[in-house]
Amino acid sequence: MLADIVITILLIASTFYMTIVLLRFLLQLARADFYNPISQFVVKATNPPLRPLRRFIPGWGGIDGAALVLAVIIQAITFFLILVALNGGIPAINPITLLVWAVLNVLSLIVKIYFWSVIAVVVVSWIAPQSGHPAIQLVAQITEPVMRPVRNMMPSMGGLDLSPIIVFLILNVITVVIDHMKVAAGLGSIGLGM
């Protein structure tokens, strides 16, 4: 029972912070408004661990490699601690396996962030299409890099934007592929429904 409690706390805390780190990565990728109050929170929450990493991992073409590496490190540490809790001691696990699990889970979390962001944009476009709330603006900016290419390829439908449907299909296909890769990598063997 204690191991289950520890695992639950580890999963919630690590997923929360990894989401913030990945939001920073996605905000930079989308070139979102960094004067937005939510962006400022994300920057302040992620700066302490990212500063030392940036000395070794520079950004490249608008991609914040340090944020991705930080997310993978957090996920790898979380998996290691979960295995310690499950085994009652330090497990005998290949570090490469741990790294593969971490990378796959980080990719899965990025897809989930995009999925829920697209849902939020669609719902807000129905409920409050002209809303100026900082969170709504930020979510729209995050989804724009995945929505724009699809929107540009779609023919005009008389004001009806069907690009979210295509993006949902693509994101679901990516999720299925990642889930199969997780099974192939043995991630399900530790008993976590991730």
C-alpha positions in Angstrom: 0.0 0.0 0.0 2.8 2.4 0.9 4.5 1.7 -2.5 1.3 2.5 -4.3 1.0 5.8 -2.5 4.6 6.7 -3.3 4.2 5.7 -6.9 1.0 7.8 -7.2 2.6 10.9 -5.7 5.7 10.4 -8.0 3.6 10.1 -11.1 1.4 13.1 -10.3 4.3 15.4 -9.3 6.6 14.4 -12.1 3.8 14.6 -14.8 2.8 18.1 -13.5 6.3 19.5 -13.7 7.1 17.7 -17.0 4.0 19.3 -18.4 5.3 22.7 -17.4 8.7 22.0 -18.9 7.2 20.7 -22.1 4.9 23.8 -22.3 8.0 25.9 -22.2 9.4 23.9 -25.1 6.1 24.1 -27.1 5.8 27.9 -26.3 9.3 28.5 -27.7 8.6 26.2 -30.7 5.4 28.2 -31.4 7.1 31.5 -30.8 4.3 32.3 -28.4 3.9 35.6 -26.5 6.4 35.4 -23.6 4.8 38.5 -22.0 1.7 36.5 -21.3 1.4 36.0 -17.5 1.1 32.2 -17.9 4.2 32.2 -20.1 6.0 34.2 -17.4 5.0 31.6 -14.8 6.2 28.8 -17.0 9.6 30.5 -17.5 10.0 31.2 -13.8 9.1 27.6 -12.9 11.5 26.1 -15.3 14.5 28.5 -15.2 16.3 27.0 -12.2 16.9 23.5 -13.6 17.3 24.8 -17.2 20.0 27.3 -16.6 22.7 24.8 -15.9 21.5 22.5 -18.7 21.8 25.3 -21.2 25.5 25.5 -20.7 25.8 22.0 -22.2 22.8 21.8 -24.4 22.3 24.9 -26.6 19.1 25.7 -28.5 19.0 25.1 -32.2 16.7 26.8 -34.7 14.0 27.7 -32.1 14.1 24.3 -30.5 14.9 24.3 -26.8 16.9 21.1 -26.5 17.6 21.7 -22.8 13.8 21.6 -22.0 13.4 18.3 -23.8 16.5 16.8 -22.1 15.2 18.0 -18.7 11.8 16.3 -19.3 13.5 13.1 -20.3 15.7 13.3 -17.2 12.7 13.9 -14.9 10.9 10.9 -16.5 13.9 8.6 -16.2 14.4 9.5 -12.5 10.6 9.0 -11.9 10.7 5.5 -13.6 13.8 4.6 -11.6 12.2 5.7 -8.3 9.0 3.8 -9.2 11.1 0.6 -9.8 12.8 1.2 -6.5 9.4 1.4 -4.8 8.1 -1.7 -6.5 11.2 -3.8 -5.9 12.0 -2.5 -2.4 15.6 -1.7 -3.4 17.7 -0.6 -6.3 16.6 -2.5 -9.4 18.8 -4.2 -12.0 17.7 -2.3 -15.1 19.6 -1.3 -18.2 20.0 2.5 -18.3 19.3 2.4 -22.1 15.9 0.8 -21.4 15.2 3.5 -18.8 16.1 6.2 -21.3 13.9 4.6 -24.0 11.0 4.5 -21.6 11.5 8.1 -20.7 11.7 9.3 -24.3 8.6 7.4 -25.2 6.7 8.8 -22.3 7.8 12.4 -23.0 6.7 12.0 -26.6 3.4 10.6 -25.4 2.9 13.6 -23.1 3.7 16.1 -25.9 1.0 14.4 -28.0 -1.5 14.6 -25.1 -0.7 18.3 -24.6 -1.5 19.0 -28.3 -4.6 16.8 -28.2 -6.1 18.6 -25.2 -5.0 22.0 -26.5 -6.8 21.4 -29.8 -9.9 20.3 -27.9 -9.7 23.5 -25.8 -9.3 25.7 -28.9 -12.3 24.1 -30.6 -14.5 24.4 -27.5 -13.5 28.0 -26.9 -14.2 28.8 -30.5 -17.8 27.8 -30.0 -18.3 29.3 -26.5 -16.2 32.5 -26.5 -14.8 33.0 -29.9 -13.5 36.6 -29.2 -12.1 35.9 -25.7 -9.0 37.7 -24.8 -8.1 35.6 -21.7 -4.3 34.9 -21.5 -4.8 31.1 -21.2 -7.0 31.0 -24.3 -4.5 33.0 -26.3 -1.6 30.8 -25.2 -3.4 27.6 -26.1 -4.3 29.0 -29.5 -0.6 29.9 -30.1 0.6 26.5 -29.0 -1.7 24.7 -31.4 -1.0 26.9 -34.4 2.1 25.1 -35.5 0.2 21.8 -35.9 -3.0 23.4 -37.1 -1.6 25.7 -39.8 -0.1 23.1 -42.1 -3.3 21.1 -42.1 -5.4 24.3 -42.5 -3.3 25.3 -45.5 -3.8 21.9 -47.2 -7.5 21.8 -46.7 -9.8 23.3 -49.3 -12.1 26.2 -48.2 -15.3 24.9 -46.8 -17.3 28.1 -46.6 -16.0 29.3 -43.3 -16.1 25.8 -41.7 -12.7 24.8 -40.3 -12.3 21.0 -40.4 -8.6 21.0 -39.7 -9.1 20.0 -36.0 -10.6 16.7 -37.2 -7.6 15.9 -39.3 -5.2 17.0 -36.5 -7.2 14.7 -34.1 -6.8 11.8 -36.5 -3.0 12.4 -36.9 -2.6 12.7 -33.1 -4.5 9.5 -32.5 -2.4 7.7 -35.1 0.8 9.0 -33.4 -0.6 7.9 -30.0 -1.2 4.4 -31.3 2.3 4.2 -32.7 3.8 5.4 -29.4 1.7 3.0 -27.4 2.9 0.1 -29.5 6.5 1.3 -29.1 6.0 1.4 -25.3 4.8 -2.2 -25.3 7.7 -3.3 -27.5 10.1 -1.5 -25.1 8.6 -3.4 -22.2 7.1 -0.4 -20.5 4.0 -2.3 -19.6 6.0 -4.8 -17.7 6.4 -2.6 -14.6 2.6 -2.6 -14.1 1.9 1.1 -14.9 -0.9 2.1 -17.2 1.0 5.0 -18.8 
